[in-house]
Amino acid sequence: MRVALLTTFAASRKDPLGDVVACIHQAFLTAGLGEPSLYFMLADGILPGSVSSVDRVLKRYPELERFAADATQRSGVHLGRRISNDVSGDAVPFPTLQAIAAGVPRSFPFHQAVLHFGSPAFGESVTMHTPGVTTRPGVIVTDSWWVNGRNRAVAAMTIVEGEATQKKLPPYPPDVASVLAACGKVKKTTQGRTCWTRPACRPNRGRRQP
């Protein structure tokens, strides 16, 4: 059966965001996976009168204007302005995204910055047991503002063949393992069951590896 390995890493806020994403991008190339697909979301805060990082980025990179939009929840709550290719899926050259990431948070104090690196080696997009939750395999890096300052997170999801009855977690493909080794120290790895053609799956708490 197909299972999802969810890995979180110890991400340090001391490392510049631009250096972190550059390291992960290079890891894909070094592993022989080629240029990774890149999804990104760069969001302003919702408080009025705050600095707009979106405006700053568009002034420097006007070609990204087509990715800019205002985000609103289904409840009608305005979530602020953002730049994202999540809907269109259109590619943006990595050097551009890396340069923007290098400016976070001093030049571009985004409320939230998310970059997702993908490759077929990590598996196809899946729906987890939670209804309506679809996740793209790959490596995701987030940097966001919170009351205690900037928060940083690095995580990865890989779809592999495994058995739910086995206590030992299934191994990563060698090229994926090479990429993950560049993401930092592993905090934990959990295994979750994926849903493919069935309309629903029973909740699976998964297995945890320290």
Secondary structure, 3 states (H helix, E strand, C coil): CEEEEEEEECCCCCCCHHHHHHHHHHHHHHCCCCCCEEEEEEECCCCCCCCCHHHHHHHHCHHHHHHEEEEECCCCCEEEEEEECCCCCCCCCHHHHHHHHHCCCCCCCCCEEEEEEECHHHCCCEEECCCCCEECCEEEEEEEEECCEEEEEEEEEEEEECCCCCCCCCCCCHHHHHHHHCCCCEEEEEEEEEECCCCCCCCCCCCEEC
